Amino acid sequence: MPKMKLDNLDRRILSALQRDARLTNVQLAEEVGLSPSPCLRRVRLLEERGIIQGYHAALERGGVGLGLTVFVGIKVKQHHDEMARAFREDVVKLPEVVSCHLVSGEADFLLQVVVPDLAAYEALLLDKLLKLPGVGDIRSNFAISTVKAQSALPLGHLPHPD
């Protein structure tokens, strides 16, 4: 699917929704300077094109008992399509893995894992991560504290008003 060309109104809609996804269409339209019907059409198009992938509540990890964040580098034994497919299919099923990236460097995949504590991570490591297809090496880095964590994307590169 070709990339959707985003204009200034789209940028303002996306910024407003990232700031507060609970805005009503009327509130959003007022904030971005549109009437409600065209605003809703633009939001629906952004959703249909996959630019807006969903709406969710941002939770404080410690507040829901997930006090340990671990960055896990995984090196696979072999690089072939079947093993990569199996690894990806299995890793996305793990609810403790909140992000998984194919990366360059020492690891092949970098996972961000959230668990209640070290004992829970040990169980995840031994019972699940080491059993993922093709895993050759695992390196764990534990977050001491979080300096910045946000889900909002920077949109400064998109068109601005003239």
C-alpha positions as CSV (number, residue, x, y, z in Angstrom):
1,M,0.0,0.0,0.0
2,P,1.5,3.4,-0.9
3,K,2.2,5.9,1.8
4,M,-0.5,8.3,2.5
5,K,0.5,11.9,2.0
6,L,-0.2,13.7,5.3
7,D,-0.9,17.4,5.4
8,N,-1.0,20.0,8.2
9,L,-4.6,19.1,9.2
10,D,-3.6,15.4,9.5
11,R,-0.6,16.3,11.6
12,R,-2.8,18.4,13.9
13,I,-5.3,15.5,14.2
14,L,-2.6,13.0,14.9
15,S,-0.9,15.3,17.5
16,A,-4.2,15.9,19.3
17,L,-5.2,12.2,19.4
18,Q,-1.7,11.2,20.7
19,R,-2.1,13.8,23.4
20,D,-5.7,12.6,24.3
21,A,-7.3,9.8,22.4
22,R,-10.5,10.2,24.4
23,L,-11.4,13.5,22.6
24,T,-14.8,13.4,21.1
25,N,-15.0,14.1,17.3
26,V,-16.6,17.4,18.1
27,Q,-13.7,18.4,20.5
28,L,-11.1,17.2,18.0
29,A,-12.8,19.1,15.1
30,E,-12.8,22.3,17.2
31,E,-9.2,21.8,18.2
32,V,-7.9,21.3,14.6
33,G,-10.2,23.9,13.0
34,L,-12.6,21.7,11.0
35,S,-16.3,21.0,11.2
36,P,-17.1,17.6,12.7
37,S,-18.0,15.7,9.4
38,P,-14.8,16.4,7.5
39,C,-12.8,15.8,10.7
40,L,-14.4,12.4,11.2
41,R,-13.8,11.5,7.5
42,R,-10.1,12.3,7.9
43,V,-9.8,10.3,11.1
44,R,-11.5,7.3,9.4
45,L,-9.2,7.6,6.5
46,L,-6.2,7.7,8.8
47,E,-7.5,4.5,10.5
48,E,-8.3,2.7,7.2
49,R,-4.8,3.5,6.0
50,G,-3.3,2.0,9.2
51,I,-1.7,5.3,10.3
52,I,-3.9,5.3,13.4
53,Q,-3.5,1.7,14.5
54,G,-5.7,1.8,17.6
55,Y,-6.5,3.6,20.8
56,H,-5.4,2.5,24.2
57,A,-4.8,3.6,27.8
58,A,-1.2,4.2,28.8
59,L,-0.6,2.4,32.1
60,E,2.1,3.0,34.7
61,R,4.0,-0.3,34.8
62,G,4.8,-0.3,38.5
63,G,1.2,0.6,39.2
64,V,0.0,-2.7,37.6
65,G,2.8,-4.8,39.3
66,L,5.2,-4.9,36.4
67,G,8.2,-3.4,38.2
68,L,11.0,-5.0,36.1
69,T,11.9,-4.0,32.5
70,V,14.4,-6.1,30.7
71,F,16.0,-5.5,27.3
72,V,16.8,-8.9,25.8
73,G,19.2,-9.4,22.9
74,I,18.6,-12.7,21.1
75,K,21.1,-14.1,18.6
76,V,19.7,-16.9,16.4
77,K,21.6,-20.0,15.5
78,Q,20.8,-20.0,11.8
79,H,19.4,-17.4,9.4
80,H,16.8,-19.1,7.3
81,D,13.2,-18.2,6.5
82,E,11.5,-21.1,8.3
83,M,13.3,-20.5,11.6
84,A,12.8,-16.7,11.4
85,R,9.1,-17.2,10.7
86,A,8.7,-19.7,13.6
87,F,10.6,-17.4,16.0
88,R,8.5,-14.4,15.1
89,E,5.2,-16.3,15.4
90,D,6.2,-17.6,18.8
91,V,7.6,-14.4,20.2
92,V,4.5,-12.3,19.4
93,K,2.5,-14.7,21.5
94,L,4.4,-13.8,24.7
95,P,2.4,-11.1,26.6
96,E,5.5,-10.2,28.6
97,V,7.3,-9.1,25.4
98,V,6.0,-5.5,24.7
99,S,8.2,-4.9,21.7
100,C,10.4,-7.0,19.4
101,H,12.7,-5.6,16.8
102,L,14.9,-7.2,14.2
103,V,18.2,-5.3,14.7
104,S,21.8,-5.1,13.4
105,G,24.7,-5.5,15.7
106,E,25.6,-8.2,18.3
107,A,22.0,-9.5,18.5
108,D,19.5,-10.4,15.8
109,F,16.4,-9.4,17.8
110,L,16.0,-7.0,20.6
111,L,13.0,-7.6,22.9
112,Q,11.6,-5.3,25.6
113,V,10.1,-7.5,28.4
114,V,8.1,-6.4,31.4
115,V,7.6,-8.7,34.4
116,P,6.8,-8.3,38.1
117,D,10.3,-9.2,39.4
118,L,13.5,-11.1,38.8
119,A,11.9,-14.5,39.7
120,A,9.3,-13.9,37.0
121,Y,12.0,-13.0,34.5
122,E,13.9,-16.2,35.4
123,A,10.8,-18.3,34.8
124,L,10.1,-16.5,31.5
125,L,13.8,-17.0,30.4
126,L,13.9,-20.7,31.3
127,D,10.4,-21.7,30.4
128,K,9.8,-19.7,27.2
129,L,12.6,-17.5,25.8
130,L,15.3,-20.2,25.7
131,K,12.8,-22.5,24.0
132,L,12.0,-20.1,21.2
133,P,12.9,-21.6,17.8
134,G,16.5,-21.0,16.7
135,V,17.7,-19.2,19.8
136,G,21.5,-19.4,20.1
137,D,22.4,-16.8,22.7
138,I,20.5,-14.5,25.0
139,R,21.8,-11.4,26.7
140,S,19.7,-9.6,29.3
141,N,20.0,-5.9,30.3
142,F,18.0,-4.8,33.2
143,A,16.6,-1.3,33.4
144,I,17.6,0.5,36.6
145,S,15.3,3.4,36.1
146,T,13.3,4.9,33.2
147,V,14.4,8.3,32.1
148,K,11.9,8.6,29.3
149,A,9.1,6.4,28.1
150,Q,6.5,7.6,25.7
151,S,4.3,6.2,23.1
152,A,3.6,9.4,21.2
153,L,5.6,9.8,18.0
154,P,7.4,13.0,17.0
155,L,5.5,14.6,14.1
156,G,7.6,17.7,13.6
157,H,8.8,16.5,10.2
158,L,5.2,16.6,8.8
159,P,3.8,19.8,7.1
160,H,3.3,22.9,9.3
161,P,1.1,25.9,8.6
162,D,2.7,28.4,6.2
